């Protein structure tokens, strides 16, 4: 038997009184979280959910997320976490595509009415049997007529449950990823995929009994789900939940809860670094407690990393992975030299190659596509055999990311294949240009895309957020870029923005920039 829910159960058995979850003023012990998850499992089996059935979960970073997540797993069912920003039409697609038998949706807020969206998607799907509204107050009646609540499902259920026996290769989680083209695809991740990826924390950093993870990465996403929730529960850590990234809230929680572990995407580090109110917090206390800061989800600009390291007195460790790899595939080793700009070395049990279009290894230092195999790689895309076959050419998962190895085997991510710009026959990688632009003293953040051009096929355009008070003009940025980049690389078009569009995980949305 191997069930991902054992990460919670083992810690509840070993340290029942240890605080597992903090949310605002609420603190729940491991025993309490485990008991509540058991009530969810009892409720699900009571309505006929069987091992292998799919159950969707739309929830912000709230204590309900781990309670329902592990409750679904305990019942032997498959968790289908959904992006909290999905609209009814999109929710209906995910429910239909995953064959979900039940859907849990948090009621949300006036600005983000997740419950109404979920109810609308549930009704439009027509294939899902059960809907449960997660109300902020579990005892509150349903504000949506006809919708049952999580409180109703859990009412009078016993706090114990015999966890279903699942095999290592049974599907535990289906994570939806947009991939490179077409409708979102569900990456089927097994219990073995997810358990071993959580246990990689043993080789990635040193866990201590007082560890507190600040979790602002969305738990519906693989990064926050595995690296913080599952790994944190495996290690018996406390996870302090924040539903939405805000620099003030992050620094306040770091100070209040003595946070030892923070994980984020580069734009979060950029926002913390540039937050004008940072100095009102006890940065010395925060720095002394903060043992590890981890970055992933996108390439970290070297200049941002160096500045953050200096201000907060903590070295950012970079990692790399995808939803299809559970997600961690490489990581910066704490017992090896840290190389800014690198995403580290392949993690234990995982092989990584960099190949050309014929799937042959490229020479060290040259660019190619990153391909991966190992215990972390998904079973495949749910109900999409053709897409699965295309991704698993020659027995290796093809990531669509361009990278290189250095002489010590460290991996450097250059860009996505789909983001590469071909200008006049030359391959241009936006990340390289973005790194260079951010080094300009007036540039705070940059995103680069290709735009159509009659002569060159594509031309290079940069969207730039200037530092506070900076007055650099388009001509000045162009002239500086021309001095620091080859003629075919520097951007001919500059557009200044106050902000750049980002998704729920903090990644810059270049698709939106291309539409503008």
C-alpha positions in Angstrom: 0.0 0.0 0.0 1.1 3.5 -0.7 -1.3 6.4 -0.2 -0.2 10.1 -0.4 -2.5 10.7 2.6 0.1 8.9 4.8 2.1 12.1 4.8 -0.5 13.6 7.0 -1.4 10.4 9.0 2.2 9.7 9.9 2.8 13.2 11.3 -0.5 13.1 13.1 0.6 9.9 14.8 4.1 11.1 15.6 3.3 14.7 16.7 -0.5 15.1 17.2 -0.3 18.3 19.2 2.1 20.0 16.8 0.5 23.0 15.0 -0.1 21.9 11.4 -1.8 24.9 9.9 -2.0 28.6 10.7 -4.5 30.9 9.1 -4.9 34.3 10.5 -5.7 33.7 14.2 -6.7 30.0 13.6 -4.3 27.2 14.5 -5.0 23.6 13.9 -3.0 20.7 15.2 -2.0 17.6 13.1 -4.5 15.6 15.1 -7.3 18.1 14.2 -6.4 18.2 10.5 -6.3 14.5 10.3 -9.6 14.1 12.1 -11.3 16.6 9.8 -9.9 14.8 6.8 -11.3 11.6 8.1 -14.7 13.2 8.4 -14.4 14.3 4.7 -13.4 10.7 3.7 -16.4 9.3 5.6 -18.7 11.7 4.0 -17.4 10.9 0.5 -17.7 7.2 0.9 -21.2 7.8 2.3 -22.4 9.4 -0.9 -20.9 6.5 -3.0 -17.4 7.8 -4.0 -15.3 4.8 -4.8 -11.5 4.3 -5.0 -10.3 5.7 -8.3 -13.2 8.2 -8.6 -12.2 11.8 -9.4 -13.1 14.6 -7.1 -12.4 18.3 -8.0 -11.3 20.9 -5.5 -11.5 24.7 -6.1 -10.1 26.4 -3.0 -7.8 29.2 -1.9 -5.0 28.7 0.5 -7.2 28.0 3.5 -7.2 25.2 6.1 -10.0 23.6 4.0 -7.6 22.8 1.2 -5.4 20.2 3.0 -8.4 18.9 4.9 -10.4 18.1 1.7 -7.3 17.2 -0.3 -6.2 14.4 2.2 -9.8 13.4 2.8 -10.2 12.7 -0.9 -7.0 10.6 -0.9 -8.0 8.7 2.2 -11.2 7.6 0.4 -8.9 6.2 -2.3 -10.2 8.9 -4.8 -8.2 11.1 -7.1 -7.8 14.8 -6.3 -8.3 17.2 -9.2 -7.2 20.7 -8.0 -8.6 23.5 -10.1 -7.3 27.0 -10.7 -9.4 29.3 -8.5 -9.7 31.9 -11.3 -11.6 29.6 -13.7 -14.9 30.7 -15.1 -18.0 28.4 -15.3 -17.3 27.4 -18.9 -13.8 26.4 -18.0 -14.8 24.6 -14.8 -17.4 22.6 -16.9 -14.6 21.5 -19.2 -12.4 20.4 -16.4 -15.2 18.5 -14.7 -16.1 16.8 -17.9 -12.6 16.0 -19.0 -11.5 14.6 -15.6 -14.7 12.6 -15.2 -15.2 14.2 -11.8 -17.9 12.7 -9.6 -17.9 15.5 -7.1 -16.8 19.1 -6.9 -15.8 21.1 -3.8 -15.7 24.9 -4.3 -15.0 27.6 -1.8 -17.7 30.3 -1.7 -15.1 33.1 -2.4 -15.6 36.8 -2.1 -17.6 39.5 -3.8 -14.6 40.2 -6.0 -14.0 36.5 -6.7 -17.3 34.6 -6.4 -15.8 31.1 -6.7 -18.8 29.4 -5.3 -21.2 30.9 -7.9 -18.6 30.1 -10.6 -18.2 26.5 -9.4 -22.0 26.0 -9.1 -22.4 27.3 -12.7 -19.7 25.1 -14.0 -21.1 22.1 -12.2 -24.6 22.6 -13.6 -23.2 23.2 -17.1 -21.0 20.1 -17.0 -24.0 17.8 -16.5 -21.6 14.9 -15.8 -20.7 15.5 -12.1 -23.0 14.0 -9.5 -22.2 16.1 -6.4 -21.4 19.7 -5.5 -20.3 20.9 -2.1 -19.9 24.6 -1.3 -17.1 25.4 1.1 -18.5 28.2 3.3 -16.1 30.4 5.3 -18.2 29.5 8.4 -18.6 25.7 8.2 -21.8 25.9 10.2 -23.4 28.5 7.9 -26.3 27.6 5.6 -25.7 27.5 1.8 -26.0 30.9 0.2 -26.7 29.1 -3.1 -30.1 27.5 -3.4 -29.8 23.8 -4.1 -26.1 23.5 -3.2 -25.1 21.4 -0.2 -22.2 22.6 2.0 -19.0 21.0 3.2 -20.4 21.4 6.7 -23.4 19.3 5.7 -21.1 16.6 4.3 -19.0 16.4 7.4 -21.8 16.7 10.0 -21.9 13.8 12.4 -19.2 11.9 10.6 -16.7 10.0 12.8 -13.2 11.5 13.1 -11.6 8.1 12.3 -11.4 6.4 8.9 -9.6 3.3 7.5 -7.5 4.8 4.7 -8.1 3.1 1.4 -5.3 0.8 0.2 -3.9 2.3 -3.0 -1.1 1.0 -5.1 2.0 3.0 -5.8 1.1 3.4 -9.5 -2.5 4.4 -8.9 -3.4 7.9 -9.8 -3.4 10.3 -6.8 -3.7 13.7 -8.4 -4.6 15.1 -11.8 -3.0 18.5 -12.3 -4.2 20.4 -15.3 -1.6 22.2 -17.4 -2.1 24.3 -20.5 1.1 22.9 -22.0 2.1 24.5 -25.3 -1.0 24.2 -27.3 -4.7 23.4 -27.2 -7.1 22.8 -24.3 -5.7 22.1 -20.8 -4.5 18.6 -20.3 -4.6 16.6 -17.1 -1.3 15.3 -15.9 -1.9 12.0 -14.1 0.5 11.8 -11.1 0.7 8.6 -9.1 1.0 8.1 -5.4 4.6 7.1 -5.9 5.2 10.3 -8.0 3.8 12.5 -5.3 5.2 10.8 -2.2 8.8 10.6 -3.5 8.7 14.2 -4.7 7.6 15.3 -1.3 10.3 13.2 0.3 13.0 14.8 -1.9 13.0 17.5 0.7 15.3 15.2 2.7 18.0 15.8 0.0 17.1 19.4 -0.8 17.3 21.0 2.7 17.6 20.2 6.4 14.3 20.0 8.2 14.1 21.1 11.8 11.3 20.5 14.4 10.4 24.2 14.5 10.0 24.7 10.8 7.3 27.1 9.6 6.5 27.3 5.9 4.8 30.5 4.6 2.6 29.2 1.8 1.5 31.9 -0.6 2.0 29.8 -3.7 -1.5 28.6 -4.7 -2.0 25.1 -3.4 -3.9 24.1 -6.6 -0.5 24.4 -8.3 2.2 21.7 -8.2 4.9 24.0 -6.7 3.0 25.0 -3.5 1.2 21.6 -3.3 4.3 19.4 -3.3 7.2 21.6 -2.2 5.3 23.2 0.7 2.1 21.4 1.7 3.1 17.8 1.0 6.8 18.2 1.9 5.8 20.3 5.0 3.3 17.7 6.2 5.9 14.9 5.6 8.4 16.7 7.8 5.8 17.6 10.5 6.3 21.3 9.8 3.7 24.1 10.4 2.3 25.7 7.2 1.1 29.3 7.5 -1.4 30.0 4.8 -1.9 33.2 2.8 -4.5 33.2 0.1 -3.1 36.0 -2.0 0.3 37.4 -2.3 0.8 40.8 -0.8 4.3 42.1 0.3 2.9 43.6 3.5 1.1 40.4 4.4 4.1 38.2 3.6 6.5 40.3 5.7 4.0 40.5 8.5 3.5 36.8 8.7 7.2 36.1 8.4 7.7 38.3 11.5 4.6 37.0 13.4 5.1 33.3 12.8 8.9 33.1 12.8 8.8 31.7 9.3 11.8 29.5 8.4 10.9 28.5 4.9 9.6 30.6 2.0 8.9 29.6 -1.5 7.9 31.9 -4.4 8.2 32.7 -8.0 10.6 35.4 -9.2 7.9 38.2 -9.4 7.2 37.7 -5.7 10.9 38.2 -4.8 10.9 41.2 -7.0 7.9 42.7 -5.2 9.4 42.0 -1.8 12.7 43.5 -2.8 11.0 46.7 -4.2 8.3 47.0 -1.5 8.6 50.6 -0.1 7.2 49.6 3.3 9.7 46.7 4.0 11.7 48.7 6.5 8.8 49.0 9.0 9.3 45.3 9.7 11.9 43.7 11.8 14.1 42.5 8.9 16.8 41.4 11.3 14.4 39.0 13.0 13.0 37.8 9.7 16.4 37.1 8.3 17.6 35.2 11.4 14.5 32.9 11.3 14.4 32.5 7.5 16.7 29.5 6.8 15.6 28.8 3.2 14.1 30.7 0.4 13.2 28.8 -2.7 12.4 30.1 -6.2 10.8 28.2 -9.1 8.1 28.4 -11.6 10.1 30.7 -13.9 13.7 31.8 -14.3 15.0 34.1 -11.6 16.8 37.2 -12.9 20.3 37.1 -11.5 20.2 40.8 -10.5 17.0 40.3 -8.5 18.5 37.2 -6.7 21.7 39.1 -5.7 19.8 42.1 -4.4 17.3 39.9 -2.4 20.2 37.9 -0.9 21.9 41.0 0.2 18.8 42.7 1.7 17.3 39.7 3.5 20.6 37.9 4.2 19.4 34.6 2.8 20.5 32.7 -0.3 17.7 31.9 -2.7 17.8 28.3 -3.9 16.5 27.7 -7.4 14.8 24.6 -8.6 13.1 23.5 -11.8 10.2 21.3 -12.7 6.8 21.1 -14.3 3.4 19.8 -13.4 4.2 16.7 -15.4 7.2 16.0 -13.1 5.4 16.3 -9.8 7.1 19.0 -10.1 10.7 18.9 -8.9 13.3 17.7 -11.4 16.4 19.8 -10.4 17.4 21.8 -7.4 20.3 23.8 -6.0 22.2 21.5 -3.6 23.0 23.0 -0.2 26.2 21.0 0.0 27.5 22.3 -3.4 28.4 25.6 -4.8 25.4 27.8 -5.6 25.6 29.3 -9.1 23.2 32.2 -9.6 21.2 31.7 -12.8 21.3 28.0 -12.5 18.5 25.7 -11.4 20.9 23.3 -9.8 21.5 19.6 -10.4 19.1 16.7 -11.2 17.5 15.6 -7.9 17.9 12.0 -6.6 16.5 9.3 -8.9 16.0 11.7 -11.8 17.9 11.8 -15.1 18.0 14.9 -17.3 19.4 15.3 -20.8 19.6 18.2 -23.2 19.0 17.1 -26.8 18.7 18.3 -30.3 15.7 17.9 -32.7 16.9 14.3 -33.4 16.9 13.5 -29.6 20.7 13.3 -29.6 22.7 14.8 -26.8 24.1 18.2 -27.6 27.7 19.1 -26.5 28.2 20.5 -23.0 27.4 24.2 -23.0 25.2 24.1 -26.2 21.5 24.7 -26.2 18.9 22.0 -26.6 15.5 20.8 -25.3 15.4 19.5 -21.7 14.2 15.9 -21.5 13.5 14.0 -18.2 12.9 10.5 -16.9 12.6 9.2 -13.4 10.2 8.5 -10.5 8.8 12.0 -10.8 7.5 11.8 -14.3 3.7 11.6 -14.7 1.9 8.5 -16.0 0.6 10.5 -18.9 -2.1 13.0 -19.9 -5.6 11.7 -18.8 -7.5 10.3 -21.7 -5.1 11.8 -24.2 -2.9 9.0 -25.6 -1.7 11.0 -28.6 -0.5 13.9 -26.5 1.1 11.4 -24.1 2.9 9.7 -26.9 4.1 13.0 -28.3 5.5 14.0 -24.9 7.3 10.7 -24.3 9.4 10.3 -27.4 12.0 7.7 -27.1 11.1 7.0 -23.5 11.9 10.5 -22.2 9.5 13.3 -21.2 10.1 16.3 -23.5 9.6 19.5 -21.5 9.5 22.1 -24.3 12.1 24.1 -22.3 15.5 25.1 -23.8 18.5 24.8 -21.5 22.2 23.9 -21.3 24.6 22.1 -18.9 27.8 23.8 -17.7 31.1 22.0 -17.1 29.9 20.9 -13.6 26.6 19.5 -14.7 24.5 22.5 -13.5 21.4 23.2 -15.5 20.6 26.6 -16.9 17.1 27.3 -18.3 17.2 29.6 -21.3 13.6 29.8 -22.4 10.5 28.0 -23.5 10.6 26.6 -27.1 7.4 28.4 -27.8 8.8 31.8 -26.5 11.9 31.7 -28.7 12.0 34.5 -31.2 13.4 34.0 -34.7 14.6 37.3 -36.0 16.0 37.3 -39.5 17.0 33.7 -39.2 18.7 34.1 -35.8 17.3 32.4 -32.6 16.7 35.0 -29.9 15.9 33.9 -26.3 13.8 36.4 -24.4 15.1 35.5 -21.0 18.7 36.5 -22.0 17.4 40.0 -23.1 15.3 40.3 -20.0 18.3 39.5 -17.8 20.3 42.2 -19.6 17.5 44.8 -19.4 17.0 44.3 -15.6 20.7 45.1 -15.1 19.9 48.7 -16.3 19.9 51.0 -13.2 16.4 52.3 -14.1 14.7 49.0 -15.0 12.8 47.1 -12.3 11.1 44.4 -14.4 11.1 43.4 -18.0 9.3 41.0 -20.3 10.3 40.4 -24.0 8.2 39.0 -26.8 8.4 38.7 -30.6 6.0 40.7 -32.8 5.4 40.2 -36.5 7.7 42.0 -39.0 7.6 42.0 -42.8 11.4 41.9 -43.3 12.7 39.9 -40.4 9.7 37.6 -39.6 9.8 38.7 -36.0 11.0 41.8 -34.2 11.8 42.1 -30.6 9.6 44.1 -28.2 10.3 44.8 -24.5 7.7 45.7 -21.9 9.4 47.5 -19.0 8.5 48.5 -15.5 10.8 51.3 -14.3 12.0 51.6 -10.8 10.2 54.1 -8.6 11.2 57.7 -9.6 13.2 56.5 -12.7 12.8 58.6 -15.9 14.6 56.5 -18.5 13.2 57.1 -22.0 12.6 54.7 -24.8 15.6 56.1 -26.7 17.9 55.7 -23.6 16.9 52.1 -23.0 17.4 51.2 -26.7 20.8 52.9 -26.8 21.9 51.1 -23.6 20.6 47.7 -24.9 22.4 48.2 -28.2 25.6 48.7 -26.3 25.1 45.6 -24.3 23.7 43.1 -26.8 24.4 41.8 -30.3 22.7 43.8 -33.1 20.1 41.0 -33.8 19.1 40.8 -30.1 18.4 44.3 -28.7 14.7 45.4 -28.6 13.6 47.8 -31.3 10.3 48.4 -29.5 10.0 49.5 -25.9 6.7 50.0 -24.0 6.7 51.2 -20.4 4.1 49.8 -18.1 3.2 50.4 -14.4 2.6 46.6 -14.0 2.8 43.5 -16.1 0.0 40.9 -16.3 0.5 37.9 -14.1 -1.4 34.7 -13.5 -2.5 33.2 -10.1 1.0 31.7 -9.6 2.8 35.0 -10.3 4.1 34.1 -13.8 4.2 37.0 -16.3 1.5 36.3 -18.9 3.2 36.8 -22.3 0.1 35.7 -24.0 -1.6 38.8 -22.7 1.3 41.0 -23.8 1.1 39.5 -27.3 -2.6 40.5 -27.5 -1.9 44.1 -26.5 
